[in-house]
Amino acid sequence: MITIPQTSLSVFPLCLGGNVFGWSADETSSHDVLDYFTGHGGNFIDTADVYSEWKDGNQGGESESIIGTWLQSRGNRESVVIATKVAKLSTRPGLSAKNVLAACDDSLRRLQTDHIDIYYAHEDDQTVPLEETLGAFNELVVQGKVRYIAASNYSADRLVDSLAISKVNNFASYIGVQNWYNLLDRKEYEDGIAKVVSERKLASMPFFGLARGFLSGKYQPNQIVESVRAGGVAGYQNDRGWETVRALKEIAASHGAPVSAIALAWLRAQPTITAPIASARTVDQLKEIITLVDLLPEEIERLSAITD
């Protein structure tokens, strides 16, 4: 277990993404994944109010509701750390104070809990003053509905501004970030927000840790993979991507570990990373990502050199 900086939260070094719950995984499959995750040491679960509004027939909140029925039926709320987000759901858009407060109540109801451990601003809303958004988040912390707040998809400058406003107003402050970062998508994070994370001793829980599944090793040149995410990996199917996958497979073989576990191990080895986020729609997929591997320095360097 690792302690999230600036919090009392102790978490497993993999955060289970809930974006597939209610999308490619139905309630039964989702509960099976959650049971396996917690049965093998996992305790950190990430979701959002917008998951999975994009599926035909959904309205958003499906992932939270599935996690909520699981929490209720298992009676294990105090043994897990739940993170969710506000801003992207079409019926609860943005970060106005009114919306943040209402969306939190909606999420609590769906999750069937009285508190959220980490509540993220899912994206920066520049139409609302930062003071208003942070004031609302602070109110939720004071009320006990939220333990800690964090930011997702913020730029370095806006994150710094947010931290300054919280300090001046004695508001609850963002303790971490959730931005796009993996072995193949490095520049935006490393050249931007990573410095702020390091200097301010924030947590970092990157999403798309497996590059939409491309770094699982299941994709091969000139082969079609049947997956709801297959269309999102086209940009990785090039010489750089295939060379990276080959190296991951060789390192995985030397460790006797799944390819996905090696890609996530590279992320964990990066100095600003607290716990990468990865999702699984089945227990078999979860087994590929839950394995914890300590890479050798030369293995980290090899992978970094390919994608630098």
Rosetta blueprint (number, residue, H / E / L):
1 M L
2 I E
3 T E
4 I L
5 P L
6 Q L
7 T L
8 S L
9 L L
10 S E
11 V E
12 F L
13 P L
14 L L
15 C E
16 L E
17 G E
18 G L
19 N L
20 V L
21 F E
22 G L
23 W L
24 S L
25 A E
26 D L
27 E H
28 T H
29 S H
30 S H
31 H H
32 D H
33 V H
34 L H
35 D H
36 Y H
37 F H
38 T H
39 G H
40 H L
41 G L
42 G L
43 N L
44 F E
45 I E
46 D E
47 T L
48 A L
49 D L
50 V L
51 Y L
52 S L
53 E L
54 W L
55 K L
56 D L
57 G L
58 N L
59 Q L
60 G L
61 G L
62 E H
63 S H
64 E H
65 S H
66 I H
67 I H
68 G H
69 T H
70 W H
71 L H
72 Q H
73 S H
74 R H
75 G L
76 N L
77 R H
78 E H
79 S H
80 V L
81 V E
82 I E
83 A E
84 T E
85 K E
86 V E
87 A E
88 K L
89 L L
90 S L
91 T L
92 R L
93 P E
94 G L
95 L L
96 S L
97 A H
98 K H
99 N H
100 V H
101 L H
102 A H
103 A H
104 C H
105 D H
106 D H
107 S H
108 L H
109 R H
110 R H
111 L H
112 Q L
113 T L
114 D L
115 H L
116 I E
117 D E
118 I E
119 Y E
120 Y E
121 A E
122 H L
123 E L
124 D L
125 D L
126 Q L
127 T L
128 V L
129 P L
130 L H
131 E H
132 E H
133 T H
134 L H
135 G H
136 A H
137 F H
138 N H
139 E H
140 L H
141 V H
142 V H
143 Q H
144 G L
145 K L
146 V E
147 R E
148 Y E
149 I E
150 A E
151 A E
152 S E
153 N L
154 Y L
155 S L
156 A H
157 D H
158 R H
159 L H
160 V H
161 D H
162 S H
163 L H
164 A H
165 I H
166 S H
167 K H
168 V H
169 N H
170 N L
171 F L
172 A L
173 S L
174 Y E
175 I E
176 G E
177 V E
178 Q E
179 N L
180 W E
181 Y L
182 N L
183 L L
184 L L
185 D L
186 R L
187 K H
188 E H
189 Y H
190 E H
191 D H
192 G H
193 I H
194 A H
195 K H
196 V H
197 V H
198 S H
199 E H
200 R L
201 K L
202 L L
203 A E
204 S E
205 M L
206 P L
207 F E
208 F L
209 G L
210 L L
211 A H
212 R H
213 G H
214 F H
215 L H
216 S H
217 G L
218 K L
219 Y L
220 Q L
221 P L
222 N L
223 Q L
224 I L
225 V L
226 E L
227 S L
228 V L
229 R L
230 A H
231 G H
232 G H
233 V H
234 A H
235 G H
236 Y H
237 Q L
238 N L
239 D H
240 R H
241 G H
242 W H
243 E H
244 T H
245 V H
246 R H
247 A H
248 L H
249 K H
250 E H
251 I H
252 A H
253 A H
254 S H
255 H H
256 G L
257 A L
258 P L
259 V H
260 S H
261 A H
262 I H
263 A H
264 L H
265 A H
266 W H
267 L H
268 R H
269 A L
270 Q L
271 P L
272 T L
273 I L
274 T L
275 A L
276 P L
277 I E
278 A E
279 S E
280 A L
281 R L
282 T L
283 V H
284 D H
285 Q H
286 L H
287 K H
288 E H
289 I H
290 I H
291 T L
292 L L
293 V L
294 D L
295 L L
296 L L
297 P H
298 E H
299 E H
300 I H
301 E H
302 R H
303 L H
304 S H
305 A H
306 I H
307 T H
308 D L
